[in-house]
Amino acid sequence: MQLGFYFDQTRCTGCGACRVACKDWHDLPAGPRNWMRILYSEKGKFPDVFVSYLVAPCYHCLEPVCVPACPAGAISKRAEDGTVVVDSEACLGNEDCDVECLRACPYDAPQFGPEPGARMSKCDFCLERWSEGKLPVCVEACPTRALDAGTLEEMKARYGDVQEADGFAYSEGARPAVVFKPKRPSSR
């Protein structure tokens, strides 16, 4: 089994509710560390403009390139559900590590806090919620219902198998566990 996300780019307004809910749920301090990021893209010139948003959590890749890149072995992929997890205690910290996991990930999911000695952390698919039969907090917080989560097979059966979206580059090497409904510029 592989857990994964669905993201409907046509519904996202960039409100940030998913990001705020994630920071609050996981007690992440104010600052640059965000396990759920929202990327903004703007193209064109008035009156033909195109704006899109892209949520960027950890996509819990089928072949996570961050796992072999970690010199301390602090990142692993769980066999039972495919989530990529971090043992922060095993992490060497931002001062003693070359941050190879950060450089290896095409989606910038592994993150260190700004403080000296900060240990790596990232989205964990809200595993404690998932074990209780609840969706990740980002999914529940989304007011436009642009996010969903479940097994990758369920997401593909429900929403299709589109692996492209504006601002997203699919990595054949990592194979992210996400499907999209992409937003496309309208033709006038």
MIDOSE-1310 file (N, C-alpha, C; in nm, 2 decimals, decimal comma, always signed):
residues 188
mqlg	+0,08/-0,12/+0,00/+0,00/+0,00/+0,00/+0,09/+0,12/+0,00; +0,04/+0,23/-0,07/+0,11/+0,35/-0,08/+0,01/+0,47/-0,05; +0,03/+0,54/+0,05/-0,05/+0,66/+0,08/-0,01/+0,77/-0,02; -0,10/+0,86/-0,05/-0,07/+0,97/-0,14/-0,18/+1,08/-0,13
fyfd	-0,15/+1,19/-0,20/-0,23/+1,31/-0,20/-0,30/+1,33/-0,33; -0,41/+1,40/-0,33/-0,48/+1,45/-0,45/-0,49/+1,60/-0,43; -0,46/+1,67/-0,54/-0,47/+1,82/-0,54/-0,54/+1,87/-0,66; -0,65/+1,94/-0,64/-0,73/+2,00/-0,74/-0,69/+2,15/-0,76
qtrc	-0,60/+2,17/-0,85/-0,54/+2,30/-0,87/-0,65/+2,41/-0,91; -0,76/+2,36/-0,97/-0,86/+2,45/-1,02/-0,94/+2,51/-0,90; -0,94/+2,44/-0,79/-1,01/+2,49/-0,67/-0,93/+2,57/-0,57; -0,80/+2,56/-0,57/-0,72/+2,62/-0,47/-0,71/+2,77/-0,49
tgcg	-0,74/+2,85/-0,39/-0,73/+2,99/-0,39/-0,61/+3,05/-0,32; -0,52/+2,96/-0,28/-0,40/+3,01/-0,21/-0,42/+3,07/-0,07; -0,53/+3,03/-0,01/-0,57/+3,09/+0,12/-0,47/+3,06/+0,23; -0,41/+2,95/+0,23/-0,31/+2,91/+0,33/-0,37/+2,84/+0,45
acrv	-0,49/+2,80/+0,45/-0,55/+2,73/+0,56/-0,48/+2,59/+0,58; -0,44/+2,53/+0,48/-0,37/+2,40/+0,49/-0,24/+2,42/+0,56; -0,17/+2,52/+0,52/-0,04/+2,55/+0,58/-0,05/+2,59/+0,73; -0,14/+2,67/+0,76/-0,17/+2,72/+0,90/-0,21/+2,60/+0,99
ackd	-0,30/+2,52/+0,93/-0,35/+2,40/+1,01/-0,23/+2,30/+1,04; -0,14/+2,28/+0,94/-0,03/+2,20/+0,96/+0,07/+2,25/+1,06; +0,10/+2,38/+1,05/+0,19/+2,44/+1,15/+0,13/+2,43/+1,29; +0,00/+2,46/+1,30/-0,06/+2,45/+1,43/-0,07/+2,31/+1,49
whdl	-0,11/+2,21/+1,41/-0,12/+2,07/+1,45/+0,01/+2,02/+1,50; +0,12/+2,05/+1,43/+0,25/+1,99/+1,46/+0,33/+2,08/+1,55; +0,27/+2,19/+1,60/+0,34/+2,29/+1,69/+0,47/+2,34/+1,63; +0,47/+2,37/+1,50/+0,59/+2,43/+1,44/+0,60/+2,58/+1,47
pagp	+0,71/+2,62/+1,52/+0,72/+2,76/+1,56/+0,70/+2,86/+1,44; +0,67/+2,98/+1,47/+0,66/+3,08/+1,36/+0,80/+3,09/+1,30; +0,80/+3,11/+1,17/+0,93/+3,12/+1,10/+0,92/+3,05/+0,97; +1,04/+3,02/+0,91/+1,04/+2,97/+0,77/+1,01/+2,82/+0,75
rnwm	+1,01/+2,75/+0,86/+0,98/+2,60/+0,85/+0,83/+2,58/+0,83; +0,79/+2,53/+0,71/+0,66/+2,49/+0,68/+0,65/+2,36/+0,61; +0,59/+2,26/+0,67/+0,58/+2,13/+0,61/+0,48/+2,13/+0,49; +0,39/+2,22/+0,49/+0,30/+2,24/+0,38/+0,33/+2,38/+0,32
rily	+0,38/+2,39/+0,20/+0,40/+2,52/+0,14/+0,30/+2,54/+0,03; +0,28/+2,66/-0,01/+0,19/+2,70/-0,12/+0,27/+2,78/-0,22; +0,29/+2,73/-0,33/+0,37/+2,80/-0,44/+0,27/+2,87/-0,53; +0,31/+2,99/-0,57/+0,23/+3,08/-0,65/+0,29/+3,10/-0,79
sekg	+0,21/+3,10/-0,89/+0,26/+3,12/-1,03/+0,17/+3,22/-1,10; +0,23/+3,31/-1,16/+0,15/+3,41/-1,24/+0,22/+3,43/-1,38; +0,13/+3,42/-1,48/+0,18/+3,43/-1,62/+0,10/+3,52/-1,70; +0,15/+3,58/-1,81/+0,07/+3,66/-1,90/+0,07/+3,80/-1,86
kfpd	+0,00/+3,88/-1,94/-0,01/+4,02/-1,92/-0,16/+4,06/-1,93; -0,20/+4,16/-1,86/-0,34/+4,20/-1,86/-0,38/+4,23/-2,00; -0,50/+4,19/-2,05/-0,60/+4,12/-1,97/-0,60/+3,97/-1,97; -0,49/+3,91/-2,03/-0,48/+3,77/-2,03/-0,38/+3,72/-1,93
vfvs	-0,42/+3,71/-1,81/-0,34/+3,66/-1,70/-0,38/+3,53/-1,65; -0,28/+3,45/-1,60/-0,31/+3,32/-1,55/-0,24/+3,31/-1,41; -0,31/+3,27/-1,31/-0,26/+3,25/-1,18/-0,30/+3,11/-1,13; -0,20/+3,05/-1,07/-0,23/+2,92/-1,01/-0,15/+2,90/-0,88
ylva	-0,20/+2,81/-0,80/-0,13/+2,78/-0,67/-0,10/+2,63/-0,67; +0,00/+2,59/-0,60/+0,04/+2,45/-0,59/+0,08/+2,42/-0,45; +0,01/+2,32/-0,39/+0,05/+2,29/-0,25/+0,17/+2,20/-0,26; +0,26/+2,21/-0,17/+0,39/+2,14/-0,17/+0,42/+2,08/-0,04
pcyh	+0,36/+1,97/+0,00/+0,40/+1,90/+0,12/+0,51/+1,80/+0,08; +0,54/+1,70/+0,16/+0,62/+1,59/+0,12/+0,52/+1,50/+0,04; +0,56/+1,47/-0,08/+0,48/+1,38/-0,17/+0,50/+1,23/-0,14; +0,57/+1,19/-0,04/+0,59/+1,06/+0,00/+0,62/+0,97/-0,12
clep	+0,72/+1,00/-0,19/+0,76/+0,94/-0,32/+0,77/+0,78/-0,31; +0,74/+0,72/-0,42/+0,75/+0,58/-0,43/+0,90/+0,53/-0,42; +0,99/+0,62/-0,48/+1,13/+0,60/-0,47/+1,20/+0,72/-0,41; +1,18/+0,75/-0,29/+1,23/+0,87/-0,23/+1,38/+0,89/-0,23
vcvp	+1,43/+0,99/-0,31/+1,57/+1,01/-0,32/+1,64/+1,06/-0,20; +1,56/+1,11/-0,11/+1,61/+1,17/+0,02/+1,66/+1,06/+0,11; +1,60/+0,94/+0,10/+1,64/+0,83/+0,19/+1,78/+0,79/+0,17; +1,83/+0,75/+0,05/+1,97/+0,71/+0,04/+2,07/+0,83/+0,05
acpa	+2,01/+0,96/+0,04/+2,10/+1,07/+0,05/+2,13/+1,11/+0,19; +2,06/+1,07/+0,29/+2,08/+1,10/+0,43/+2,20/+1,03/+0,48; +2,31/+1,10/+0,52/+2,43/+1,03/+0,57/+2,41/+0,96/+0,71; +2,31/+1,00/+0,78/+2,28/+0,94/+0,91/+2,18/+0,83/+0,91
gais	+2,11/+0,81/+0,80/+2,01/+0,71/+0,79/+1,89/+0,75/+0,87; +1,86/+0,88/+0,88/+1,75/+0,93/+0,96/+1,62/+0,93/+0,89; +1,62/+0,91/+0,76/+1,50/+0,91/+0,67/+1,48/+0,77/+0,63; +1,35/+0,73/+0,64/+1,31/+0,59/+0,59/+1,17/+0,59/+0,53
krae	+1,14/+0,49/+0,46/+1,01/+0,47/+0,39/+0,95/+0,35/+0,46; +0,83/+0,38/+0,52/+0,76/+0,27/+0,59/+0,70/+0,17/+0,49; +0,73/+0,05/+0,52/+0,68/-0,06/+0,43/+0,53/-0,07/+0,43; +0,47/-0,05/+0,55/+0,32/-0,07/+0,56/+0,23/+0,03/+0,49
dgtv	+0,28/+0,15/+0,47/+0,20/+0,25/+0,40/+0,27/+0,34/+0,31; +0,40/+0,33/+0,29/+0,48/+0,40/+0,19/+0,51/+0,55/+0,24; +0,48/+0,59/+0,36/+0,51/+0,72/+0,40/+0,66/+0,73/+0,43; +0,71/+0,85/+0,40/+0,85/+0,88/+0,42/+0,86/+0,95/+0,55
vvds	+0,93/+0,89/+0,65/+0,94/+0,95/+0,78/+1,08/+0,98/+0,82; +1,09/+1,07/+0,92/+1,22/+1,12/+0,97/+1,24/+1,08/+1,12; +1,35/+1,03/+1,15/+1,39/+1,01/+1,29/+1,48/+1,13/+1,33; +1,41/+1,23/+1,38/+1,49/+1,36/+1,41/+1,60/+1,34/+1,51
eacl	+1,59/+1,24/+1,60/+1,70/+1,22/+1,69/+1,82/+1,16/+1,62; +1,80/+1,09/+1,51/+1,92/+1,03/+1,44/+1,98/+1,14/+1,35; +1,91/+1,24/+1,32/+1,96/+1,35/+1,23/+2,08/+1,42/+1,29; +2,18/+1,45/+1,20/+2,30/+1,51/+1,25/+2,28/+1,66/+1,28
gned	+2,18/+1,72/+1,23/+2,15/+1,86/+1,25/+2,21/+1,95/+1,14; +2,16/+2,07/+1,13/+2,20/+2,16/+1,02/+2,34/+2,21/+1,03; +2,41/+2,20/+1,14/+2,55/+2,24/+1,15/+2,65/+2,13/+1,12; +2,61/+2,01/+1,14/+2,70/+1,89/+1,13/+2,67/+1,81/+1,00
cdve	+2,58/+1,85/+0,93/+2,54/+1,77/+0,81/+2,56/+1,85/+0,68; +2,58/+1,79/+0,57/+2,59/+1,85/+0,44/+2,46/+1,88/+0,38; +2,35/+1,85/+0,45/+2,21/+1,87/+0,41/+2,19/+1,80/+0,27; +2,24/+1,68/+0,25/+2,23/+1,61/+0,13/+2,09/+1,58/+0,10
clra	+2,01/+1,55/+0,20/+1,87/+1,51/+0,18/+1,79/+1,63/+0,12; +1,82/+1,75/+0,17/+1,76/+1,87/+0,11/+1,79/+1,89/-0,03; +1,92/+1,87/-0,07/+1,96/+1,89/-0,21/+1,91/+1,78/-0,30; +1,89/+1,66/-0,24/+1,84/+1,54/-0,32/+1,69/+1,55/-0,36
cpyd	+1,61/+1,61/-0,27/+1,47/+1,61/-0,29/+1,43/+1,71/-0,39; +1,36/+1,67/-0,50/+1,32/+1,77/-0,60/+1,21/+1,86/-0,56; +1,15/+1,83/-0,44/+1,03/+1,91/-0,39/+1,06/+1,99/-0,27; +1,19/+1,99/-0,22/+1,23/+2,07/-0,10/+1,15/+2,03/+0,02
apqf	+1,11/+1,91/+0,04/+1,03/+1,87/+0,15/+1,11/+1,86/+0,28; +1,23/+1,80/+0,28/+1,31/+1,80/+0,41/+1,34/+1,95/+0,45; +1,32/+1,98/+0,58/+1,35/+2,12/+0,62/+1,42/+2,12/+0,76; +1,51/+2,21/+0,77/+1,57/+2,24/+0,89/+1,52/+2,37/+0,95
gpep	+1,51/+2,39/+1,08/+1,47/+2,52/+1,13/+1,59/+2,61/+1,12; +1,58/+2,74/+1,14/+1,69/+2,83/+1,13/+1,79/+2,83/+1,25; +1,75/+2,78/+1,36/+1,83/+2,78/+1,48/+1,95/+2,69/+1,46; +2,06/+2,72/+1,53/+2,18/+2,64/+1,52/+2,15/+2,50/+1,58
garm	+2,19/+2,39/+1,51/+2,17/+2,26/+1,55/+2,04/+2,20/+1,52; +1,95/+2,27/+1,45/+1,82/+2,23/+1,42/+1,82/+2,09/+1,34; +1,73/+2,01/+1,37/+1,73/+1,88/+1,31/+1,62/+1,88/+1,20; +1,64/+1,79/+1,11/+1,55/+1,79/+0,99/+1,41/+1,73/+1,03
skcd	+1,31/+1,79/+0,97/+1,17/+1,74/+0,99/+1,10/+1,77/+0,86; +0,98/+1,71/+0,84/+0,90/+1,73/+0,72/+0,76/+1,67/+0,75; +0,68/+1,69/+0,65/+0,54/+1,63/+0,65/+0,55/+1,48/+0,68; +0,46/+1,43/+0,77/+0,46/+1,29/+0,80/+0,33/+1,23/+0,76
fcle	+0,25/+1,29/+0,68/+0,11/+1,25/+0,64/+0,02/+1,24/+0,76; +0,05/+1,31/+0,86/-0,03/+1,31/+0,99/-0,06/+1,16/+1,03; +0,05/+1,09/+1,04/+0,03/+0,94/+1,07/-0,05/+0,91/+1,19; -0,03/+1,00/+1,30/-0,11/+0,98/+1,42/-0,26/+0,99/+1,39
rwse	-0,30/+1,09/+1,31/-0,44/+1,10/+1,27/-0,48/+0,99/+1,18; -0,40/+0,95/+1,08/-0,43/+0,84/+0,99/-0,46/+0,71/+1,07; -0,38/+0,69/+1,17/-0,40/+0,56/+1,25/-0,53/+0,56/+1,32; -0,59/+0,68/+1,34/-0,72/+0,70/+1,41/-0,83/+0,70/+1,31
gklp	-0,80/+0,68/+1,18/-0,90/+0,69/+1,08/-0,94/+0,83/+1,03; -0,85/+0,92/+1,06/-0,88/+1,06/+1,02/-0,79/+1,10/+0,91; -0,83/+1,20/+0,83/-0,75/+1,25/+0,72/-0,64/+1,34/+0,77; -0,53/+1,37/+0,70/-0,43/+1,47/+0,74/-0,50/+1,60/+0,76
vcve	-0,45/+1,68/+0,86/-0,51/+1,80/+0,90/-0,52/+1,90/+0,78; -0,42/+1,90/+0,69/-0,43/+1,99/+0,58/-0,55/+1,96/+0,49; -0,59/+1,84/+0,47/-0,70/+1,80/+0,39/-0,83/+1,85/+0,46; -0,84/+1,83/+0,59/-0,96/+1,87/+0,67/-0,97/+2,02/+0,67
acpt	-0,86/+2,09/+0,67/-0,87/+2,24/+0,68/-0,90/+2,31/+0,55; -0,89/+2,24/+0,44/-0,91/+2,31/+0,31/-1,05/+2,35/+0,29; -1,08/+2,48/+0,28/-1,22/+2,53/+0,27/-1,28/+2,50/+0,13; -1,19/+2,49/+0,03/-1,24/+2,47/-0,11/-1,24/+2,32/-0,15
rald	-1,20/+2,24/-0,06/-1,19/+2,09/-0,08/-1,10/+2,06/-0,20; -0,99/+2,13/-0,21/-0,89/+2,11/-0,32/-0,80/+2,00/-0,28; -0,80/+1,95/-0,16/-0,71/+1,84/-0,12/-0,78/+1,72/-0,08; -0,72/+1,60/-0,10/-0,77/+1,47/-0,05/-0,65/+1,38/-0,03
agtl	-0,67/+1,28/+0,05/-0,56/+1,19/+0,08/-0,62/+1,05/+0,10; -0,54/+0,95/+0,07/-0,58/+0,81/+0,09/-0,47/+0,73/+0,02; -0,51/+0,60/-0,01/-0,41/+0,52/-0,08/-0,40/+0,58/-0,22; -0,28/+0,56/-0,28/-0,26/+0,61/-0,41/-0,36/+0,55/-0,51
eemk	-0,38/+0,42/-0,49/-0,48/+0,35/-0,58/-0,62/+0,41/-0,57; -0,66/+0,45/-0,45/-0,79/+0,51/-0,43/-0,80/+0,65/-0,50; -0,69/+0,72/-0,48/-0,68/+0,86/-0,54/-0,69/+0,85/-0,69; -0,62/+0,75/-0,75/-0,62/+0,74/-0,89/-0,75/+0,69/-0,94
aryg	-0,82/+0,60/-0,87/-0,95/+0,55/-0,91/-1,06/+0,66/-0,90; -1,04/+0,74/-0,80/-1,14/+0,85/-0,78/-1,12/+0,97/-0,87; -0,99/+1,01/-0,89/-0,96/+1,13/-0,96/-0,88/+1,12/-1,09; -0,84/+1,00/-1,13/-0,76/+0,99/-1,25/-0,61/+0,98/-1,21
dvqe	-0,53/+0,97/-1,32/-0,39/+0,95/-1,29/-0,30/+1,06/-1,36; -0,35/+1,18/-1,34/-0,27/+1,29/-1,39/-0,16/+1,33/-1,30; -0,04/+1,34/-1,35/+0,08/+1,36/-1,27/+0,14/+1,49/-1,31; +0,06/+1,59/-1,36/+0,12/+1,72/-1,40/+0,02/+1,83/-1,35
adgf	+0,08/+1,94/-1,32/+0,01/+2,06/-1,27/+0,10/+2,18/-1,30; +0,04/+2,30/-1,31/+0,12/+2,42/-1,33/+0,21/+2,44/-1,21; +0,34/+2,45/-1,24/+0,44/+2,47/-1,14/+0,50/+2,34/-1,08; +0,45/+2,23/-1,13/+0,50/+2,10/-1,08/+0,58/+2,03/-1,19
ayse	+0,69/+1,97/-1,15/+0,77/+1,89/-1,24/+0,77/+1,75/-1,18; +0,71/+1,65/-1,25/+0,71/+1,51/-1,21/+0,85/+1,46/-1,22; +0,90/+1,39/-1,11/+1,03/+1,33/-1,11/+1,02/+1,18/-1,13; +1,07/+1,13/-1,25/+1,06/+0,99/-1,28/+1,15/+0,91/-1,18
garp	+1,25/+0,97/-1,13/+1,34/+0,91/-1,04/+1,28/+0,89/-0,90; +1,21/+0,99/-0,85/+1,15/+0,98/-0,72/+1,00/+0,92/-0,72; +0,93/+0,95/-0,83/+0,79/+0,91/-0,85/+0,70/+0,95/-0,73; +0,67/+1,08/-0,72/+0,58/+1,13/-0,61/+0,45/+1,06/-0,61
avvf	+0,40/+1,04/-0,49/+0,26/+0,98/-0,47/+0,16/+1,09/-0,46; +0,13/+1,14/-0,58/+0,03/+1,25/-0,59/-0,04/+1,25/-0,72; -0,17/+1,28/-0,73/-0,24/+1,30/-0,85/-0,30/+1,44/-0,85; -0,32/+1,49/-0,97/-0,37/+1,63/-0,98/-0,49/+1,64/-1,07
kpkr	-0,56/+1,75/-1,05/-0,65/+1,81/-1,15/-0,58/+1,94/-1,18; -0,51/+1,96/-1,29/-0,44/+2,08/-1,32/-0,52/+2,19/-1,36; -0,48/+2,31/-1,33/-0,54/+2,43/-1,38/-0,47/+2,47/-1,51; -0,55/+2,50/-1,61/-0,49/+2,54/-1,74/-0,53/+2,67/-1,78
pssr	-0,45/+2,75/-1,85/-0,49/+2,88/-1,90/-0,61/+2,87/-1,99; -0,70/+2,96/-1,98/-0,82/+2,96/-2,07/-0,78/+3,02/-2,20; -0,83/+2,96/-2,31/-0,81/+3,02/-2,44/-0,92/+3,11/-2,48; -0,90/+3,23/-2,52/-1,00/+3,32/-2,55/-1,02/+3,33/-2,70
